[in-house]
């Protein structure tokens, strides 16, 4: 019988300054990173973000063409669904469309560029960014950590798949839940073009750190941006149809993401530096996405593993 996977990353990956610095260079600067939306470029036509520890300037020309620069050097920039991505190392690599692959199709009929940002909230997380991603893609925790906040969904029927380094998840409403009842929407207006087959809960990941959630009434990104080995900034942005109640949306997202997920990540972070810390066997199926995530990190971080171990 195949044994359950164990953690492929050492504890140092969650607190070592050396690991963190090399990770910024070898992972974040070599992958496509979300830096904002086209809406953010309205007005001045420019925005600045930090990717892999370096500032990136994005500008939009009069005809709508986008350009991005790092320290005066042109780097890759692309747009999907109204969201602006940058590849900061400037060494080429696949275009954004190739990087995403089948991801836009696999998440359903969502067209976030047709929706409106109705809520935004940021909070600082006292934990390494990878813990937040691992919590997000850990199917096992849904029925425990979110027992009350996500009680409308059937966790036993959850389905997930991978798309290159990315991850796509969906679970349907529980039997007996009336998805036509206005209380099910909690202040949201159903999105045009998304059918009832997507009236459950979607949770997705664009590697390395862009977590998102979808439902028939919203499209939400909540990017976990590294600030240090044990600190991150979570940027929640919710897009929906006109008529949606931003306060209801924001309250629900903060309950799930900041209070429930955030507290779990910070609890693990408090333990990783203990000499007694270890990771035992994980659930073979529901935690397999974590194993895949670890190996994607290691694929880019081989040099970092050697440095930290030496």
N, C-alpha and C positions, 0 to 999 in steps of 0.2 A: 504494500500500500504506500502511495506517495505521501511523504511527510509534509506537514504544513510548512510554509516558508517562515524563516526568521528574518529579523531586520538585517538588511544588507548594508546599512549605514552605521558607523560607530557613533557613540554618544557625543564625541567631539564635533560631529557635523552640526550639532544643535547649539554649541556654545563657544567653539574655538574661533578667535579673531582671525587666525591664519586661514582656517577653512573658509570662513566668511569672505575674506578678501579675494581668495582664489576663485570661489564660487561666483562672485560678482563678475570676474573677468571671463571665466570659462563657461559659465552657464548663461548668465543674464545678457552679456554683451553679444553672445553668439546666437541667441534665440530672438524671435519676434516678441516685442513687449508692447502692451497697451499703454499709450501715453495720454489719451484723451479722446474726445469726440469731435466731429466736425462742428458741432454747436459751440465748442470751446474756442473755435477759430473765428467765430462771428465778432465783428467789431474790429479789433486790431489786426486780425489775420495771422496772429502768431501765438505760440505758447511754448513754454519751457518745462521740461520734465527731467527727472534723473533716472537713468537706466544703467544698471551695473556700476553704480557709483560715479558716473560721469554725467554732466548736464547735456541735454539734447535740446536743440532749438528747432522747432517746426514752423514753417511759414507757408502761407498760401498766396500764390501769385494772383494777379487780376483775373486770369482765365480759369482759376480753380486748381491749377497744378500745385502739388505739394512738394516741398523739399525739406530735408532734415540735415542738420550738421552737428558734429561732435568736435569741439575744439578746432573749428574752422575746416573740418574735413567732412565731405558729403557722405552720408550713410543711407541705408535703405529705409524707405517709408512706403506704407501701403494702407489701404482702407478696406474694411469689411463691415457691412451693416451700419455705416455711419461712425464706426470706431476707428481711430487712427493708431497704427502700429509702427514701431521703429525697430530696426536691427542695427545695434549700435557699434558693432566691431568693424563695419565697413569692408569686410573681406568677401563680400558677395553672398553666397548661400542661396537657398531656394527663394523664389518670390513668395509673397505672403499667401497668394492663392494656393501654391503648391504646399506650403507649410501647413495650411489648414486642411487641405485635402478634402475628404468627404464630410468633415465636421459640420459645415453649415447645413447640409442635407440631412444628416443624421439627427440633428436636434429638433427637426420638425419644420413646420411652415412659418417660422418666425422671421419677420423682416424688421429688425430693431430700428433701422433708419426711417421707417414710416411712423414710429411711435414718438412720444414726447417724454422728456425727463420730468417726472413728477415728484421725485424725492431724491435727496442725496444726504449722506451722513458718513462722517469719518470718525474712527476711533483708534487709539493706540493700543496695540496688543503687546503684552509683556511676554512674548514668546517668539521663537524662531519661525520664520515664514513657512518652513516645511511642515511643521506641526499643524498649521492651519490647513494646508493643502491635504495632508494625510487624513485629518479629521473629516474634511469635505468628501473625500473619495472612499471613506470607510463605510460601506453599506451596513455593517454590523451594528453601528451605534444608533441608527435611526429610531428603532423601537424602544430605546432606552433613554438616550439624551433628549430626544424630541417626542417623548411618549405623549405629552399633552399638546404641544404646539403643532405637531403634524399628525394628529390623531385621525384626520379625515382620509389618510392614505393607507393603502394596503402594502405594508413593507414586505410581506411574504411574497408578493408578486413582482418585486423589483427586478428590473432588467438593466444590464449595463454592457457596454462594448467599448473597444478602443479604436482609435483612428490615428495611426502613427503614435506619437507620444501623448496624444490627447485622450480624453475620456468622456463618454456620454452615458447618461443615466436617466431612467424614467420609471415611475411607479404609478399605477392607476389609483383612483379613489376606492375606498373600501366599499364592499357590497352594502347597499342600503343607504349610502350617502347620496342625497338628492343634489346633483350638481346644477340643477336648474333653480334651486332655492337661492334667493338673493343673499342669504347669510353665508353661503359657500364662497361667494366672491369677495366678501369683506371689503366693500368699497371700490371694487375694480370693475371696469367695463370690459366685457369679452373682446378679445382682439379679433379684428376682421381677418379672415383667412386662416385662422387656426381652428380646426374642427374639434368635435367632442372627444375624438380619440386622444387629444392632448390636454384634456381637462384634469389631468393628474399633476404630479410633481416631477419636474425635470431638474437635474443637477449635473453640471458639466465642468470640464477643465480644459482650457487651452494652456498647454505646457509653456512655461513652468509654473506660473503663479496667478493666472486669470481664472478664478472660480466664478461660476455663474449659476443662476437658477431661472427656470422658465415655468410658466403656467399659462393657462388659456387667457389670463387677464394681465400678465406682466412679463417683462424681460428684464432681468436684474444681473448686473455684474458686481462682484465684490472682490476686487483685486487686493491681494495681500502683498504689500510693497516692503521689502526688507529695509530696515533702518540700522540694524546692527545684528550681531550674533543672537541676541535674545530680545530684540525689539522689532516690531513691524507696525505698519500703518495699513489699516483696512479701509478701503474706499468703496462704500456702497452707493450704487447709482441705479435707480429704478426707472424704467421706461414703460409707459402704458398709453392707452387711448385717452383722448380728452374725456373729461367727466369722472375720471378716477379720483378718489380721495387720497391725497398725498399723506395726510396724517395717519390714516389707517394703514396704508402701505408701509410707512416708515416705522410705525410702532411694531408691526408684525415682524419686519425684517430685523429690527434691533433685538427683539426678544429671542429670535432663533440664532442670529449670527453673533451678536455682541455678548448677550448674556449667557446663552447656553453653550454655543461653540467656543466662544472666547474664554469662558471660565475653564472649560475642559483643556484647552491648549495651554493655558497658564499653569494649570495644575501639573501637567506633564513637564513643562519647562522647569518648574521648581525642583523637579526630581532628577533631571538628566545629569547634573554635575555630581551627584552622590556616587561614591565608589561602589555602592551596593546596587546601583541602577543596572538593569538588564531588561531586554525584551524577550519574552518567551514566545512560544509558537502562536501564530495568528490563525484566525478562521480561514480555512483553505479557500473558500470561494468568496465570501463577503469582504475579506481583507486582501484579496489578491491584487486589487488595483494599487495598493500601497507598495507591494513588491515590485510591480512594473514601474511605478514612479521612482523608486529607489534606483533601479537599474538604469533608468533614463538619466538620472543625476550622475551616477557613477560612469556612465558612458562618456560624459563630458568632463568628469572630475577625476580621472585616473591620477593625474599629477598631484592633485590635492590630497588624495588618500596617501600617497607616498610621503608627501611632505609632513603631514600631521603625524604619521606613524614613526617617522625618523627622529 
